[in-house]
Amino acid sequence: MNKDMQRYPGRSTAVRRTKLLLWRYCLLGVALAAGAAQAALTIQHWQTANGARVYFVETHDLPMLDVSVEFPAGTGRDAAGESGLATLTLNNLNSGAAGMGEEQLAEQFADVGAQFSGGIDRDRAGVTLRTLTSDAERTTALATLANIVQQPDFPEEIFQREKSRMIASVKQAGAEPGAIAERAFYKALYQDHPYAQTPTVATLSMLERADVRRFYERHYRADQAVVAILGDVTRSQAEAIAEQLTGKLHKPDAPLAAISQVKMPQQSIARQIAHPASQSHIMLGVPGLKRLDPDYFPLLVGNHILGGGGFSSRLTEEVREKRGLVYGVSSYFLPLADQGPYLISLQTKKEQTAEAMKVVRETIATFIEQGPTEQELQNAKSNIIGSFPLRIDSNKKLLGYLQVIGFYNLALTYLDDYPLAVEAVTLAQIKDAFKRRVDPHLMASVVVGGEAAK
């Protein structure tokens, strides 16, 4: 789950000129980064004085700077009965800080054409800044970001506004079949594990400003901060930026507890939820893999063949091309700190629900039993390796990988190693990994709409 915080336009000709210049650099950066993506990236890593981990890529192609600060403060950190607290905390970070109000903070970013946003998933939450690196613009943008990260005020009035917005959003999602299916799927898959948590009207209604402050103090801490810096600054400047953004963060005496271990299912769980939509929304899956999982690349390449490779995948061939049961069907692994989901999703006419699910299950079972062919393996490797440069062809995408590398403690050579690891995958590894990790008989399934397969 990701959410961009509100962005505010500039208010003068000078501001508009600054923003236009920034966007022109952004567009130029795509072209330059596409070529740079072919070359090895040097990722520098160190810790600040108070323990924040920093990951830095120095590049002077453009006068731009991208910075993020992330924490283990995702929705998986919500306590039982407090679902939505992590998201509400993030949404209120820029509502007021260091005595400045929401509008004043927004104007400081707008005056220098900087872009500020926030994002959250089940493991992590944080904020991101893009700014020009000229002294005036960079100084203002970074000072504002530092205040938001380290000295949020969480004004009561704006807290109540954001809480009301979230409640309205949850109510709206409660009528959408896709959102209903996703919520039910995670609950069926993870049961009482924190990864199953999703906000409800009831849990949000009980939250108060003090809960947000408590969550911030517990999770937005110096020793857990991960700072990613990419752009037109030197190492010494990057060190100063990292200290500026984290030096005032508190560092509690007690260590932050790890998220509890995911329990593997002992039996399949099937849920059917009535809905008036003309199509059924179907999700199936099992707990999949962790970020630092030895089966990561065999499962990645194997899934590309099974359902992650678009029109070339087996699921698309069997369910869409041969039988016309769906417009699209896909599968993917979502690696997390613990075992994230392996998810297969599709939509079909209500009257075709049972048949579509039967074909999906049979296709998965056949793949697990027989494995892919040599030709399928070579095609998958070519597609994954060939498209990899497109995943890092902009500063924004590179920053995203830098965040993942830092948060999950991946190797600093991860981007260089990725194509080599894909190329090294064998047929035997794929077959072995899928047999051990994906049991069709233990898959959770959710159908919103039509009649589920028996």
C-alpha positions as a Markdown table, in Angstrom:
| # | Residue | x | y | z |
|---|---|---|---|---|
| 1 | Met | 0.0 | 0.0 | 0.0 |
| 2 | Asn | 1.4 | 3.3 | -1.0 |
| 3 | Lys | 0.1 | 6.9 | -0.6 |
| 4 | Asp | 1.6 | 10.1 | -1.9 |
| 5 | Met | 1.2 | 13.0 | 0.5 |
| 6 | Gln | -0.5 | 16.1 | -0.8 |
| 7 | Arg | 1.7 | 18.2 | -3.1 |
| 8 | Tyr | 1.3 | 22.0 | -3.2 |
| 9 | Pro | 1.8 | 24.2 | -6.3 |
| 10 | Gly | 4.0 | 27.2 | -6.4 |
| 11 | Arg | 2.6 | 30.7 | -6.0 |
| 12 | Ser | 4.8 | 33.0 | -8.1 |
| 13 | Thr | 6.4 | 33.3 | -11.4 |
| 14 | Ala | 9.8 | 32.5 | -9.8 |
| 15 | Val | 8.4 | 29.4 | -8.2 |
| 16 | Arg | 6.8 | 28.2 | -11.5 |
| 17 | Arg | 10.2 | 28.7 | -13.2 |
| 18 | Thr | 12.0 | 26.7 | -10.6 |
| 19 | Lys | 9.4 | 23.9 | -10.8 |
| 20 | Leu | 9.6 | 23.9 | -14.6 |
| 21 | Leu | 13.4 | 23.6 | -14.5 |
| 22 | Leu | 13.1 | 20.7 | -12.0 |
| 23 | Trp | 10.7 | 18.8 | -14.3 |
| 24 | Arg | 12.9 | 19.4 | -17.3 |
| 25 | Tyr | 15.8 | 17.9 | -15.4 |
| 26 | Cys | 13.6 | 15.0 | -14.4 |
| 27 | Leu | 12.8 | 14.3 | -18.1 |
| 28 | Leu | 16.4 | 14.6 | -19.1 |
| 29 | Gly | 17.4 | 12.4 | -16.2 |
| 30 | Val | 15.3 | 9.5 | -17.7 |
| 31 | Ala | 17.4 | 9.6 | -20.8 |
| 32 | Leu | 20.7 | 9.9 | -19.0 |
| 33 | Ala | 19.9 | 7.3 | -16.4 |
| 34 | Ala | 18.9 | 4.8 | -19.2 |
| 35 | Gly | 22.5 | 4.8 | -20.3 |
| 36 | Ala | 24.0 | 4.9 | -16.8 |
| 37 | Ala | 21.9 | 1.9 | -15.9 |
| 38 | Gln | 24.1 | -0.2 | -18.1 |
| 39 | Ala | 27.1 | 0.6 | -15.9 |
| 40 | Ala | 27.8 | -0.5 | -12.4 |
| 41 | Leu | 26.6 | 1.7 | -9.6 |
| 42 | Thr | 28.8 | 2.4 | -6.6 |
| 43 | Ile | 26.7 | 2.4 | -3.5 |
| 44 | Gln | 28.4 | 3.9 | -0.5 |
| 45 | His | 27.3 | 2.9 | 3.0 |
| 46 | Trp | 27.9 | 4.1 | 6.5 |
| 47 | Gln | 26.2 | 4.8 | 9.8 |
| 48 | Thr | 25.5 | 8.2 | 11.4 |
| 49 | Ala | 26.6 | 9.1 | 14.9 |
| 50 | Asn | 23.3 | 7.9 | 16.3 |
| 51 | Gly | 23.1 | 4.7 | 14.3 |
| 52 | Ala | 21.0 | 5.6 | 11.2 |
| 53 | Arg | 22.1 | 3.5 | 8.2 |
| 54 | Val | 22.9 | 5.6 | 5.1 |
| 55 | Tyr | 23.1 | 4.5 | 1.4 |
| 56 | Phe | 24.5 | 6.9 | -1.1 |
| 57 | Val | 25.0 | 7.0 | -4.8 |
| 58 | Glu | 26.9 | 10.0 | -6.1 |
| 59 | Thr | 26.0 | 11.2 | -9.6 |
| 60 | His | 26.6 | 14.6 | -11.1 |
| 61 | Asp | 24.8 | 14.2 | -14.4 |
| 62 | Leu | 22.0 | 16.5 | -13.2 |
| 63 | Pro | 21.8 | 19.2 | -10.5 |
| 64 | Met | 19.2 | 17.2 | -8.7 |
| 65 | Leu | 19.0 | 15.4 | -5.3 |
| 66 | Asp | 16.7 | 12.6 | -4.3 |
| 67 | Val | 16.5 | 11.7 | -0.6 |
| 68 | Ser | 14.4 | 9.3 | 1.5 |
| 69 | Val | 14.2 | 8.5 | 5.2 |
| 70 | Glu | 12.4 | 5.2 | 6.1 |
| 71 | Phe | 11.6 | 3.3 | 9.2 |
| 72 | Pro | 10.2 | -0.1 | 10.2 |
| 73 | Ala | 6.8 | 1.6 | 10.7 |
| 74 | Gly | 4.6 | -0.1 | 8.2 |
| 75 | Thr | 1.1 | -1.4 | 8.7 |
| 76 | Gly | 2.5 | -4.7 | 10.0 |
| 77 | Arg | 3.5 | -2.7 | 13.1 |
| 78 | Asp | -0.1 | -1.9 | 14.0 |
| 79 | Ala | -1.1 | -3.6 | 17.2 |
| 80 | Ala | -4.3 | -5.7 | 17.5 |
| 81 | Gly | -7.2 | -3.3 | 17.6 |
| 82 | Glu | -5.2 | -0.4 | 16.2 |
| 83 | Ser | -5.3 | -1.1 | 12.5 |
| 84 | Gly | -4.7 | 2.1 | 10.6 |
| 85 | Leu | -2.4 | 3.7 | 13.2 |
| 86 | Ala | 0.8 | 3.3 | 11.1 |
| 87 | Thr | -0.9 | 5.0 | 8.1 |
| 88 | Leu | -2.5 | 7.7 | 10.1 |
| 89 | Thr | 0.9 | 8.5 | 11.7 |
| 90 | Leu | 2.6 | 8.8 | 8.3 |
| 91 | Asn | -0.3 | 10.9 | 6.9 |
| 92 | Asn | 0.1 | 13.4 | 9.8 |
| 93 | Leu | 3.9 | 13.8 | 9.6 |
| 94 | Asn | 3.7 | 17.0 | 7.5 |
| 95 | Ser | 0.7 | 18.4 | 9.3 |
| 96 | Gly | 2.9 | 20.6 | 11.4 |
| 97 | Ala | 6.5 | 20.5 | 12.6 |
| 98 | Ala | 8.9 | 22.5 | 14.7 |
| 99 | Gly | 6.1 | 25.0 | 15.5 |
| 100 | Met | 5.3 | 25.6 | 11.8 |
| 101 | Gly | 1.9 | 24.8 | 10.4 |
| 102 | Glu | 0.9 | 22.6 | 7.5 |
| 103 | Glu | 0.6 | 25.5 | 5.1 |
| 104 | Gln | 3.9 | 27.0 | 6.1 |
| 105 | Leu | 5.7 | 23.7 | 5.5 |
| 106 | Ala | 4.0 | 23.3 | 2.2 |
| 107 | Glu | 5.0 | 26.8 | 1.1 |
| 108 | Gln | 8.6 | 26.2 | 2.0 |
| 109 | Phe | 8.7 | 23.2 | -0.4 |
| 110 | Ala | 6.7 | 25.1 | -3.0 |
| 111 | Asp | 9.0 | 28.2 | -2.9 |
| 112 | Val | 11.9 | 26.1 | -4.1 |
| 113 | Gly | 10.0 | 23.8 | -6.4 |
| 114 | Ala | 10.8 | 20.7 | -4.2 |
| 115 | Gln | 8.6 | 17.6 | -4.3 |
| 116 | Phe | 7.7 | 15.8 | -1.1 |
| 117 | Ser | 5.8 | 12.6 | -0.7 |
| 118 | Gly | 5.3 | 9.7 | 1.7 |
| 119 | Gly | 4.8 | 6.0 | 1.3 |
| 120 | Ile | 3.9 | 2.9 | 3.4 |
| 121 | Asp | 3.6 | -0.8 | 3.0 |
| 122 | Arg | 3.5 | -3.7 | 5.5 |
| 123 | Asp | 7.1 | -3.4 | 6.5 |
| 124 | Arg | 8.2 | 0.2 | 6.2 |
| 125 | Ala | 7.1 | 3.8 | 6.1 |
| 126 | Gly | 8.9 | 7.0 | 5.2 |
| 127 | Val | 9.2 | 10.2 | 3.3 |
| 128 | Thr | 10.9 | 11.2 | 0.0 |
| 129 | Leu | 12.2 | 14.5 | -1.2 |
| 130 | Arg | 13.3 | 15.6 | -4.7 |
| 131 | Thr | 15.0 | 19.0 | -5.0 |
| 132 | Leu | 17.5 | 21.0 | -7.1 |
| 133 | Thr | 21.0 | 21.1 | -5.7 |
| 134 | Ser | 21.6 | 24.8 | -5.9 |
| 135 | Asp | 22.4 | 26.1 | -2.5 |
| 136 | Ala | 19.2 | 28.1 | -1.8 |
| 137 | Glu | 16.8 | 25.4 | -3.0 |
| 138 | Arg | 18.7 | 22.5 | -1.4 |
| 139 | Thr | 19.1 | 24.2 | 2.0 |
| 140 | Thr | 15.4 | 25.1 | 2.3 |
| 141 | Ala | 14.1 | 21.8 | 1.1 |
| 142 | Leu | 16.4 | 19.8 | 3.4 |
| 143 | Ala | 15.7 | 22.0 | 6.5 |
| 144 | Thr | 12.0 | 21.5 | 5.9 |
| 145 | Leu | 12.3 | 17.8 | 5.5 |
| 146 | Ala | 14.5 | 17.5 | 8.7 |
| 147 | Asn | 11.8 | 19.3 | 10.7 |
| 148 | Ile | 9.0 | 17.0 | 9.4 |
| 149 | Val | 11.0 | 13.8 | 10.1 |
| 150 | Gln | 12.3 | 14.8 | 13.5 |
| 151 | Gln | 9.9 | 17.3 | 15.0 |
| 152 | Pro | 6.3 | 16.6 | 14.0 |
| 153 | Asp | 3.7 | 18.4 | 16.1 |
| 154 | Phe | 0.6 | 16.3 | 15.1 |
| 155 | Pro | -1.9 | 19.2 | 15.5 |
| 156 | Glu | -5.2 | 17.9 | 16.9 |
| 157 | Glu | -7.4 | 19.6 | 14.3 |
| 158 | Ile | -5.5 | 18.2 | 11.3 |
| 159 | Phe | -5.3 | 14.8 | 13.0 |
| 160 | Gln | -9.1 | 14.7 | 13.2 |
| 161 | Arg | -9.3 | 15.7 | 9.6 |
| 162 | Glu | -6.9 | 13.0 | 8.4 |
| 163 | Lys | -8.7 | 10.4 | 10.6 |
| 164 | Ser | -12.0 | 11.4 | 9.0 |
| 165 | Arg | -10.5 | 11.1 | 5.5 |
| 166 | Met | -9.2 | 7.6 | 6.3 |
| 167 | Ile | -12.6 | 6.5 | 7.7 |
| 168 | Ala | -14.3 | 7.8 | 4.5 |
| 169 | Ser | -11.8 | 6.0 | 2.4 |
| 170 | Val | -12.3 | 2.7 | 4.2 |
| 171 | Lys | -16.1 | 3.0 | 3.9 |
| 172 | Gln | -15.7 | 3.6 | 0.1 |
| 173 | Ala | -13.3 | 0.6 | -0.3 |
| 174 | Gly | -15.8 | -1.5 | 1.6 |
| 175 | Ala | -18.1 | -1.4 | -1.5 |
| 176 | Glu | -15.4 | -2.2 | -4.1 |
| 177 | Pro | -15.0 | -5.9 | -5.0 |
| 178 | Gly | -11.2 | -5.6 | -5.5 |
| 179 | Ala | -10.6 | -4.0 | -2.1 |
| 180 | Ile | -13.0 | -6.5 | -0.4 |
| 181 | Ala | -11.1 | -9.4 | -2.0 |
| 182 | Glu | -7.7 | -8.1 | -1.0 |
| 183 | Arg | -8.7 | -7.5 | 2.6 |
| 184 | Ala | -10.3 | -11.0 | 2.9 |
| 185 | Phe | -7.3 | -12.6 | 1.1 |
| 186 | Tyr | -4.7 | -11.2 | 3.6 |
| 187 | Lys | -6.9 | -12.2 | 6.5 |
| 188 | Ala | -7.3 | -15.7 | 5.1 |
| 189 | Leu | -3.6 | -16.0 | 4.4 |
| 190 | Tyr | -2.1 | -14.5 | 7.6 |
| 191 | Gln | -4.9 | -15.0 | 10.1 |
| 192 | Asp | -3.7 | -13.3 | 13.3 |
| 193 | His | -0.3 | -12.3 | 12.0 |
| 194 | Pro | 0.3 | -8.5 | 11.7 |
| 195 | Tyr | 0.5 | -8.7 | 7.9 |
| 196 | Ala | -3.3 | -9.4 | 8.0 |
| 197 | Gln | -4.0 | -6.0 | 9.5 |
| 198 | Thr | -6.1 | -3.6 | 7.5 |
| 199 | Pro | -7.9 | -0.5 | 8.9 |
| 200 | Thr | -11.5 | -0.6 | 9.7 |
| 201 | Val | -14.0 | 2.1 | 10.7 |
| 202 | Ala | -14.1 | 0.6 | 14.2 |
| 203 | Thr | -10.3 | 0.6 | 14.8 |
| 204 | Leu | -9.8 | 4.1 | 13.2 |
| 205 | Ser | -12.6 | 5.6 | 15.3 |
| 206 | Met | -10.9 | 4.6 | 18.5 |
| 207 | Leu | -7.5 | 6.2 | 17.6 |
| 208 | Glu | -6.5 | 9.5 | 19.2 |
| 209 | Arg | -3.7 | 11.9 | 18.6 |
| 210 | Ala | -1.8 | 10.5 | 21.6 |
| 211 | Asp | -1.7 | 7.1 | 19.8 |
| 212 | Val | -0.1 | 8.7 | 16.8 |
| 213 | Arg | 2.5 | 10.4 | 19.0 |
| 214 | Arg | 3.2 | 7.1 | 20.8 |
| 215 | Phe | 3.6 | 5.2 | 17.5 |
| 216 | Tyr | 5.9 | 7.8 | 16.2 |
| 217 | Glu | 8.1 | 7.7 | 19.2 |
| 218 | Arg | 8.3 | 3.9 | 19.2 |
| 219 | His | 9.0 | 3.4 | 15.5 |
| 220 | Tyr | 10.5 | 6.6 | 14.0 |
| 221 | Arg | 13.8 | 6.2 | 15.9 |
| 222 | Ala | 17.4 | 6.9 | 15.1 |
| 223 | Asp | 18.8 | 3.4 | 15.3 |
| 224 | Gln | 16.1 | 2.1 | 12.9 |
| 225 | Ala | 16.3 | 4.9 | 10.3 |
| 226 | Val | 17.4 | 4.1 | 6.8 |
| 227 | Val | 18.5 | 7.1 | 4.7 |
| 228 | Ala | 18.9 | 6.9 | 0.9 |
| 229 | Ile | 20.7 | 9.7 | -0.9 |
| 230 | Leu | 21.1 | 9.9 | -4.7 |
| 231 | Gly | 22.3 | 12.8 | -6.8 |
| 232 | Asp | 24.5 | 15.8 | -7.3 |
| 233 | Val | 26.3 | 16.0 | -3.9 |
| 234 | Thr | 29.7 | 14.8 | -2.6 |
| 235 | Arg | 30.3 | 12.2 | 0.1 |
| 236 | Ser | 31.0 | 14.9 | 2.7 |
| 237 | Gln | 27.8 | 16.7 | 1.7 |
| 238 | Ala | 25.8 | 13.4 | 1.9 |
| 239 | Glu | 27.2 | 12.8 | 5.4 |
| 240 | Ala | 26.1 | 16.2 | 6.5 |
| 241 | Ile | 22.6 | 15.6 | 5.0 |
| 242 | Ala | 22.2 | 12.3 | 6.8 |
| 243 | Glu | 23.2 | 13.8 | 10.1 |
| 244 | Gln | 20.8 | 16.8 | 9.5 |
| 245 | Leu | 17.9 | 14.4 | 8.8 |
| 246 | Thr | 18.5 | 12.0 | 11.7 |
| 247 | Gly | 20.6 | 13.8 | 14.4 |
| 248 | Lys | 17.6 | 14.8 | 16.4 |
| 249 | Leu | 15.7 | 11.5 | 16.3 |
| 250 | His | 15.4 | 9.8 | 19.6 |
| 251 | Lys | 17.0 | 6.5 | 20.3 |
| 252 | Pro | 15.0 | 4.4 | 22.9 |
| 253 | Asp | 16.9 | 2.2 | 25.3 |
| 254 | Ala | 14.8 | -0.9 | 24.4 |
| 255 | Pro | 15.4 | -2.5 | 21.0 |
| 256 | Leu | 12.6 | -2.6 | 18.5 |
| 257 | Ala | 11.0 | -6.0 | 18.5 |
| 258 | Ala | 10.9 | -7.9 | 15.2 |
| 259 | Ile | 7.6 | -8.7 | 13.6 |
| 260 | Ser | 6.4 | -12.2 | 14.6 |
| 261 | Gln | 7.1 | -15.1 | 12.4 |
| 262 | Val | 4.6 | -16.1 | 9.7 |
| 263 | Lys | 3.0 | -19.4 | 10.4 |
| 264 | Met | 2.6 | -21.7 | 7.3 |
| 265 | Pro | -0.9 | -22.9 | 6.7 |
| 266 | Gln | -1.9 | -26.4 | 7.7 |
| 267 | Gln | -5.0 | -26.5 | 5.6 |
| 268 | Ser | -6.6 | -24.5 | 2.8 |
| 269 | Ile | -9.0 | -21.6 | 3.6 |
| 270 | Ala | -11.7 | -20.7 | 1.1 |
| 271 | Arg | -13.9 | -17.7 | 1.4 |
| 272 | Gln | -16.8 | -16.7 | -0.9 |
| 273 | Ile | -18.2 | -13.2 | -0.5 |
| 274 | Ala | -21.4 | -12.1 | -2.2 |
| 275 | His | -21.3 | -9.0 | -4.3 |
| 276 | Pro | -23.6 | -7.5 | -7.1 |
| 277 | Ala | -20.7 | -6.9 | -9.5 |
| 278 | Ser | -21.0 | -8.6 | -12.9 |
| 279 | Gln | -17.5 | -10.2 | -12.5 |
| 280 | Ser | -16.0 | -12.3 | -9.8 |
| 281 | His | -12.7 | -11.1 | -8.3 |
| 282 | Ile | -10.6 | -14.1 | -7.4 |
| 283 | Met | -7.4 | -14.3 | -5.3 |
| 284 | Leu | -5.4 | -17.4 | -4.4 |
| 285 | Gly | -2.1 | -17.8 | -2.7 |
| 286 | Val | 0.3 | -18.9 | 0.0 |
| 287 | Pro | 2.9 | -17.2 | 2.2 |
| 288 | Gly | 5.8 | -16.9 | -0.2 |
| 289 | Leu | 9.2 | -15.6 | 0.5 |
| 290 | Lys | 11.4 | -13.2 | 2.4 |
| 291 | Arg | 13.7 | -10.6 | 0.9 |
| 292 | Leu | 16.8 | -12.5 | 2.0 |
| 293 | Asp | 15.5 | -15.9 | 0.8 |
| 294 | Pro | 17.8 | -18.5 | -0.8 |
| 295 | Asp | 14.9 | -19.4 | -3.1 |
| 296 | Tyr | 14.4 | -15.9 | -4.2 |
| 297 | Phe | 15.7 | -16.1 | -7.8 |
| 298 | Pro | 14.4 | -19.7 | -8.6 |
| 299 | Leu | 11.0 | -18.6 | -7.5 |
| 300 | Leu | 11.3 | -15.2 | -9.4 |
| 301 | Val | 12.2 | -16.9 | -12.6 |
| 302 | Gly | 9.8 | -19.7 | -12.2 |
| 303 | Asn | 6.9 | -17.4 | -11.5 |
| 304 | His | 7.8 | -15.4 | -14.6 |
| 305 | Ile | 7.0 | -18.5 | -16.6 |
| 306 | Leu | 4.0 | -19.5 | -14.6 |
| 307 | Gly | 2.1 | -16.2 | -14.3 |
| 308 | Gly | 4.4 | -13.2 | -14.1 |
| 309 | Gly | 5.4 | -12.9 | -17.7 |
| 310 | Gly | 2.3 | -11.4 | -19.1 |
| 311 | Phe | 1.0 | -12.9 | -22.4 |
| 312 | Ser | 3.8 | -15.4 | -22.5 |
| 313 | Ser | 2.9 | -17.0 | -19.1 |
| 314 | Arg | 1.3 | -20.4 | -18.7 |
| 315 | Leu | -1.6 | -19.1 | -16.8 |
| 316 | Thr | -2.4 | -16.6 | -19.5 |
| 317 | Glu | -2.1 | -19.3 | -22.2 |
| 318 | Glu | -4.4 | -21.7 | -20.4 |
| 319 | Val | -7.0 | -19.4 | -18.8 |
| 320 | Arg | -7.2 | -16.6 | -21.4 |
| 321 | Glu | -5.9 | -17.8 | -24.8 |
| 322 | Lys | -7.2 | -21.3 | -24.8 |
| 323 | Arg | -10.5 | -20.9 | -23.0 |
| 324 | Gly | -11.3 | -17.2 | -23.0 |
| 325 | Leu | -12.3 | -17.2 | -19.4 |
| 326 | Val | -10.5 | -13.9 | -18.4 |
| 327 | Tyr | -9.0 | -10.9 | -20.0 |
| 328 | Gly | -6.0 | -11.1 | -17.7 |
| 329 | Val | -4.5 | -13.3 | -15.0 |
| 330 | Ser | -1.3 | -12.8 | -13.1 |
| 331 | Ser | 0.8 | -14.0 | -10.3 |
| 332 | Tyr | 3.7 | -12.5 | -8.3 |
| 333 | Phe | 5.8 | -12.9 | -5.1 |
| 334 | Leu | 5.8 | -9.9 | -2.8 |
| 335 | Pro | 8.9 | -10.5 | -0.6 |
| 336 | Leu | 8.8 | -8.9 | 2.8 |
| 337 | Ala | 10.8 | -9.0 | 6.1 |
| 338 | Asp | 9.0 | -12.2 | 6.8 |
| 339 | Gln | 7.2 | -14.3 | 4.2 |
| 340 | Gly | 5.2 | -12.1 | 2.0 |
| 341 | Pro | 2.4 | -13.5 | -0.2 |
| 342 | Tyr | 2.5 | -15.4 | -3.4 |
| 343 | Leu | -0.6 | -14.2 | -5.0 |
| 344 | Ile | -2.6 | -15.2 | -8.1 |
| 345 | Ser | -5.3 | -12.9 | -9.1 |
| 346 | Leu | -8.0 | -12.8 | -11.9 |
| 347 | Gln | -11.4 | -11.6 | -12.8 |
| 348 | Thr | -14.0 | -13.5 | -14.7 |
| 349 | Lys | -17.8 | -13.6 | -15.4 |
| 350 | Lys | -19.7 | -14.9 | -12.4 |
| 351 | Glu | -21.0 | -17.9 | -14.2 |
| 352 | Gln | -17.4 | -18.9 | -15.1 |
| 353 | Thr | -15.9 | -18.6 | -11.6 |
| 354 | Ala | -15.8 | -22.4 | -10.9 |
| 355 | Glu | -14.3 | -23.2 | -14.3 |
| 356 | Ala | -11.7 | -20.5 | -14.1 |
| 357 | Met | -10.5 | -21.5 | -10.7 |
| 358 | Lys | -10.3 | -25.1 | -11.7 |
| 359 | Val | -8.1 | -24.3 | -14.7 |
| 360 | Val | -5.9 | -22.1 | -12.5 |
| 361 | Arg | -5.4 | -24.8 | -9.9 |
| 362 | Glu | -4.7 | -27.4 | -12.6 |
| 363 | Thr | -2.2 | -25.2 | -14.3 |
| 364 | Ile | -0.3 | -24.5 | -11.1 |
| 365 | Ala | -0.3 | -28.1 | -10.1 |
| 366 | Thr | 1.0 | -29.2 | -13.5 |
| 367 | Phe | 3.8 | -26.6 | -13.3 |
| 368 | Ile | 4.8 | -27.6 | -9.8 |
| 369 | Glu | 4.9 | -31.3 | -10.8 |
| 370 | Gln | 6.6 | -31.0 | -14.1 |
| 371 | Gly | 8.5 | -27.7 | -13.9 |
| 372 | Pro | 9.2 | -25.5 | -16.9 |
| 373 | Thr | 10.7 | -26.5 | -20.2 |
| 374 | Glu | 14.2 | -25.5 | -21.2 |
| 375 | Gln | 12.8 | -23.1 | -23.8 |
| 376 | Glu | 10.6 | -21.5 | -21.3 |
| 377 | Leu | 13.5 | -21.0 | -19.0 |
| 378 | Gln | 15.7 | -19.4 | -21.6 |
| 379 | Asn | 12.9 | -17.1 | -22.7 |
| 380 | Ala | 12.2 | -16.0 | -19.1 |
| 381 | Lys | 15.9 | -15.3 | -18.4 |
| 382 | Ser | 16.1 | -13.2 | -21.6 |
| 383 | Asn | 13.0 | -11.2 | -20.7 |
| 384 | Ile | 14.0 | -10.6 | -17.1 |
| 385 | Ile | 17.6 | -9.6 | -17.9 |
| 386 | Gly | 16.7 | -7.7 | -21.0 |
| 387 | Ser | 14.1 | -5.6 | -19.2 |
| 388 | Phe | 16.2 | -5.0 | -16.1 |
| 389 | Pro | 17.8 | -1.7 | -17.3 |
| 390 | Leu | 14.2 | -0.3 | -17.6 |
| 391 | Arg | 13.8 | -0.9 | -13.8 |
| 392 | Ile | 16.6 | 1.5 | -13.0 |
| 393 | Asp | 16.4 | 4.0 | -15.9 |
| 394 | Ser | 15.5 | 7.0 | -13.7 |
| 395 | Asn | 16.6 | 8.5 | -10.4 |
| 396 | Lys | 13.3 | 7.7 | -8.9 |
| 397 | Lys | 13.6 | 4.0 | -9.7 |
| 398 | Leu | 17.2 | 3.9 | -8.5 |
| 399 | Leu | 16.2 | 5.6 | -5.3 |
| 400 | Gly | 13.5 | 2.9 | -4.8 |
| 401 | Tyr | 16.1 | 0.1 | -5.2 |
| 402 | Leu | 18.5 | 2.0 | -2.8 |
| 403 | Gln | 15.7 | 2.1 | -0.3 |
| 404 | Val | 15.1 | -1.7 | -0.6 |
| 405 | Ile | 18.8 | -2.5 | -0.4 |
| 406 | Gly | 19.1 | -0.4 | 2.7 |
| 407 | Phe | 16.0 | -1.4 | 4.6 |
| 408 | Tyr | 16.5 | -5.2 | 4.0 |
| 409 | Asn | 20.3 | -5.2 | 4.3 |
| 410 | Leu | 20.8 | -6.5 | 0.8 |
| 411 | Ala | 24.3 | -6.7 | -0.7 |
| 412 | Leu | 25.6 | -3.3 | -1.9 |
| 413 | Thr | 26.3 | -5.1 | -5.2 |
| 414 | Tyr | 22.7 | -6.3 | -5.5 |
| 415 | Leu | 22.0 | -4.4 | -8.8 |
| 416 | Asp | 25.1 | -5.8 | -10.4 |
| 417 | Asp | 24.4 | -9.3 | -9.1 |
| 418 | Tyr | 20.8 | -9.4 | -10.1 |
| 419 | Pro | 21.2 | -10.3 | -13.8 |
| 420 | Leu | 23.9 | -12.8 | -12.9 |
| 421 | Ala | 21.7 | -14.5 | -10.4 |
| 422 | Val | 18.9 | -14.8 | -12.9 |
| 423 | Glu | 21.1 | -16.3 | -15.5 |
| 424 | Ala | 22.4 | -18.9 | -13.0 |
| 425 | Val | 18.9 | -20.3 | -12.2 |
| 426 | Thr | 18.4 | -23.9 | -13.4 |
| 427 | Leu | 15.3 | -26.0 | -14.2 |
| 428 | Ala | 16.1 | -28.2 | -11.2 |
| 429 | Gln | 16.2 | -25.3 | -8.8 |
| 430 | Ile | 12.8 | -23.9 | -10.0 |
| 431 | Lys | 11.1 | -27.3 | -9.8 |
| 432 | Asp | 12.6 | -27.9 | -6.3 |
| 433 | Ala | 11.7 | -24.5 | -5.0 |
| 434 | Phe | 8.1 | -24.6 | -6.2 |
| 435 | Lys | 7.6 | -28.1 | -4.8 |
| 436 | Arg | 8.8 | -27.0 | -1.4 |
| 437 | Arg | 7.3 | -23.5 | -1.3 |
| 438 | Val | 4.0 | -23.6 | -3.2 |
| 439 | Asp | 1.5 | -26.2 | -2.1 |
| 440 | Pro | -1.7 | -26.0 | -4.2 |
| 441 | His | -3.6 | -27.9 | -1.5 |
| 442 | Leu | -2.8 | -25.3 | 1.1 |
| 443 | Met | -3.7 | -22.2 | -0.9 |
| 444 | Ala | -6.0 | -19.6 | 0.6 |
| 445 | Ser | -8.7 | -18.5 | -1.9 |
| 446 | Val | -11.1 | -15.7 | -1.9 |
| 447 | Val | -14.0 | -15.2 | -4.4 |
| 448 | Val | -15.9 | -11.9 | -4.3 |
| 449 | Gly | -18.9 | -12.3 | -6.5 |
| 450 | Gly | -19.6 | -15.6 | -8.2 |
| 451 | Glu | -19.8 | -19.2 | -7.0 |
| 452 | Ala | -16.5 | -20.7 | -5.9 |
| 453 | Ala | -15.2 | -23.9 | -7.2 |
| 454 | Lys | -16.0 | -26.9 | -5.0 |
